[in-house]
Amino acid sequence: MQRATLYSLVLRVLVALLTRTVFQPDEYFQSLEPAYRAVFGYGHLTWEWQTAEPIRSIIYPAVNIPVYWLLRNLGVWGESSLAHWTLIFLPKALHGALAALTDVWIGELARSALGVGYSSTAIHEDGLGIKDSLMARLASISMLVVLDSIYYKKIVITPLNFLKTNLSSVSLFYGSNPWHYYASQALPILLTTALPFTLHGIWQTVTSKFIRNVPQMTMLRLIMWTLTVYSLAGHKEWRFIHPLLPLLHVFAAKSLVDLVPSTVTKKSDDKKGGRIPRPPHHNSAAHGLRQWLSLPDIPAKYIYLLLSTLPISLYIVLFYCSGPISLTSFIHSIPPNEINNNTIGILMPCHSLPGQAYIHRPDLEKGRMWSIGGQKLTDYKDQTAVFFDAPADYLTRYFPHEVNTSFPPSPFPASVAGKPSPVPVLHDGVLLYPWRHEWPLYLAFFGDLLRQTGIRDKLETKGYHEVWTAGRQWEGEDTRTGGVRVWKKYGDFVRIGPNTISINRHDTIASIYNTANCWNKTDAYHLGGLSGAGLFFIEDLEEHNKRKRYWAPAFTSEGLAKFRPMLERKTNDLVEAMQTQCKSENGVMEPSLLLQYWAHDVTGELVFGDTWEYNFCKDGDHIDLLKATELETVMFEILGQAPSLSHLMWYLPATDIFRVMDRICGQAINRRRKLGSQSADIMGHLLGEHSDEGQTLPEIHLKQEGALGILAGTNGVSSALSITLYYLASQPETYAKLKKELQDAFPFYDPLVPLDADMLIKLPYLNAVVNEGVRMGAPLGNFPRYVPKGGAVVAGEYFPENYIVSVPAWAQQVSEKNFYPHPESYIPERWLPGGLGKGSILNKNAIMTFSHGPFGCLGKTLVYQEMHLVLAKMLLAFDFKFPSNYDPDAFFEGIENRRTTRFTVPLQLSIH
C-alpha cells in the first residue's frame, strides 16, 4: 500500500508539472483564478461568480489560497522568471497530490468492495447508517453555505443556483446533444481501452448471484442514476461525468482480476481430468511491470492494450493545444516599460487563455489587457458569436478607422461579467451592440482567424505584423485551430535590417522620391549574372536620366498613338481567345492566363515591332517565356538584397530557365536590326533609328533593355486586370454600372472598328474602375533608396548617410489615412466627384504602383490605356460571371503576395 501510494504521488505530481496544454476554461477560471484574486487582489472572475445568483462555490478554489498566501508572504512573486514559474508550479504540485489521494482512496474502495474479506454487513443500510449519512451530508452542506455566504457577503446556496442555471435554457447556448450522448460518446472517450473491461466487470456484477456483489451494485446504481439525470439536460459534455471515472475503473479492475486464469485442466490416461495451478507469466515483458506495481498475474496482452493510449496521453499532456499556455509566458515576458502605457487585445473565444494566475502582471489590469465575450448568455448573441460570424465586419464596425498609437484602453471591449448581455439596436438593417474598442499594441488570436475573408488584409493595412506564434495548425476545433498568433502594431518607422528602415508615412514620399535630387536606388536593383543593365535597374540618378532619353520618345502622346493600332489588334486577339477557350472548356475560361498571353504579345511587339514572331493568345506559350518572366520577377524580389546570390543563381545548371529571356531577346534584336527604321517600336529608339543624332545604346545594354521591356510590361498590367475582373464578377452592381456606361458610349459596337481612345479616357466610371484596379491589383514594391551624403531628416527623424529607407507601397495604397473609408475594399465610387461622402479621403499621391519622381515608370499612361481598352472590349463583347462550381474566394486567398502578385489559384470566368 505504501509503495502504491508513493508511485501514485510521484506519477500524479509529475504529470501535473509537465502538463502545458489547455482543454477547458474551467480548469483555470473556476479554480486558480478566484484563489489568485482572493490573495493578490486582481484577476478575472467569470459571470458565474458575479451574477446575482452565483453558481460557483469558493470551497474548491480555496484549496489554492494557502499556496498563494504563502508565496506572497515569502515575497516569491513579481516579475522574475523564478517567481513566475513558482506561482504556476506549486499549485500544479498541490493538484497532483490531490489526484494521487483520489487514486489511493479509490484503491481502498476497490479493496472494500471486491476484496476477499469483504462482508455485506459492512455497508448494510440500517438506521444508524442512514442517520450517519444524513448527518454527514447536512454538515457538508451547512459548511458550504456558511463559507460561500462569507465569501459572497450574502446568503448563497451555490448548488441550488447551479442546478437552476443548468436546468434553464442558458446551458443550451453552449450547445445541445442527443439523449444518448453519455452512453454513445462520453463513456468511450473517458474509458478508451478500459471500456471493454469496464463493460465486462459490469456484466459480471449484474449477472452474479453472490451477496458480496451488493457494494458493486450500489456503485452501479449510482453510476446509472447520474448518467440518467445528466442525460435529461440538453447541454452535455463528457467532462461532466468525469467524477464517475474512478467508480468505472473499479469495474474494469474487477474484470482484469477475474480474467486472470489461476488454474488449468490437465488430462491423463488414468484420470478424466484434474486441476493444477497455472504457472505465472514469467516469459512476458509485462512481468517486471506487474512485480513493480504489485499487480496480479494479468495477461500481458491486456496490459499492453491498456498502455496503448500512453503515447496519445503524452502528446495531449505535452503538446496538444499548448499555444494558449505558451501565450501566457509570452505576455508575462513583455517588458514592463513596453506595456505600461499600451494594451493587449485577445480576439479568441471567451476564456481561451488562462488568466492572471498564469500571467502575473498587475500592470495589465484596468483595461490594459482585454478579451471579447464572457458574459452570461441571454436571448441575444454572445459577443464571441457576433465576432466570429463576421470578424472583418466586426473590426470595421466596433474598432476606430485609425489606430491611436498611444494605445489607450478600450472603452467597452466586452460585456461586463455578471450583467445582462447588451441589447442590440437595429441600424440600417444591422444589429449594433454597444461594444467599443481601441486598437491595441498587441493582438493575440488563433490562426483560424487569418483564414477568414478580409482579416489578414485588414490587420496589415492597420500596420500590424506577426511577431510570435505557437502551437500547430491542425490542433483544436472550430475557431480554435491554426495555432496561436501574436501580431504587433508597426510604428511609422520600422527597422527591418541593421541599417534599413521602412517608413509607413505618405508625407515622406515627396522628399524621398519626388524631388529633382531624389535619392539613389540601392543594391537591391542590381541583378547578378548580367552584363549591362536595363533602365529600371540603373541605381545612379544621373545615369538613369541619360538612359531615359532613349526610352522617353516612345511614351510621348505621339509615340503612344503609333502603338494604338497594334494594341487594338492584340486586344481583339485576346477577346477571341477568351471566346474560343470558353467553347472548348465547357464554357469556362482562365483570364489570368490569357491576360498574361496578351501582355506578352503586346509588349513583345511594343519592344521589337514586327520582328516579334510569337502570338501567345493564338498559339500558347511553347517557349516557356511566361515561366521565365514569372521566375525572374520573383527572383528579383527574393535576391534583390543579395546580388552575389543572384549572380550565382544565374550560372547554376538547374536554372537554365533564367537564360530563356536572354536568348529570346538576343534573337529578337538580331532580327530587328535587319528591319531598319521601318517599324515604330522601342528597340528602334534604343538603336538610334528615330534620333536625329543617330545615337545608339551600347551593345552591352541592349539585351537587358529588351528584357526589361518584357518584364515591366507584362506582370503588372495582367495582374491588375485579373484582379479587376475578379472584383467586377464579385460585385454585380459595379459590373452592371460599368457595362451600362460602356453601352451608352458605344451603342453600335463593332470589334473591327477601333474604339475612340479619347472617348474611353473620358468615361468617369471606367476611369474609376481602372484607378481602383491599379490601387488594389497592380504589383507593388518597396522602392528602397540610399540616404544621401550628409544624412537627411525625414518626417522629423534623422537618418545617417547610406542608410536604406523605403516606403512600402501596398501599405500606403490600403491605408485609411490615404483612402477612407474601407481602404481594403474595391470601391470605384471613391474616385468619382464627391468620393464616398463627407469625411472620405482620396490621396492620389499615395498611389505608388509606378513609383514617383525621376525614377518613376515611363509606361504609366500606356498601362492605363491598355486597361481601359481591355475592359471596354470585354464588356462590350460579352457578359461574364464566375462558373457555378468555382470558388472565387480561393482565387483571392491564393494571391501569394502584393509585390510580385503570383496567383496560386487561376481566375476562372464563364461567358454568357
Secondary structure by P-SEA (a helix, b strand, c coil): caaaaaaaaaaaaaaaaacccccccccccccaaaaaaaaccbbbbccccccccccccccccccaaaaaaaaaaaccccccaaaaaaaccaaaaaaaaaaaaaaaaaaaaaaaacccccccccccccaaaaaaaaaaaaaaaaaaaaaaaaaaccccaaaaaaaaaaaccccccccccccccccccaaaaaaccaaaaaaaaaaaaaacccccaaaaaaaaaaaaaaaaaaaacccccccccccaaaaaaaaaaaaaaaacccbbbbbccccccbbbbbbccccccaaaaaaaaccccccaaaaaaaacaaaaaaaaaccccaaaaaaaaaaaacccccccccbbbbccccccccccccccccccccccccccccccccccccaaaaaaacaaaaaacccccccccccccccccccccccccbbbbbccccccccbbbccccbbbbccccccccaaaaaaaaacccccccccccccccccccccbbbbbbbcccccccccbbbbcccccccccccccccccccccccccccccccccccccaaaaaaaaccccccccaaaaaaaaaaaaaaaaaaaaaaaaaaaaccccccaaaaaaaaaaaaaaaaaccccccccccccccccaaaaaaaaaaaaaaaccccaaaaaaaaccccccccaaaaaaaaaaaaaaaaaccccccaaaaaaccccccccccccccaaaaaaaaaaaccaaaaaaaaaaaaaaaacaaaaaaaaaaaaaacccccccccccaaaaaacaaaaaaaaaaaacccccccccccccccccccccccccccbbbbbbaaaaaaccccccccccccccccccccccccccccccccccccccccccccaaaaaaaaaaaaaaaaaaaccccccccccaaaaaaaccccccccccbbbbbbcc
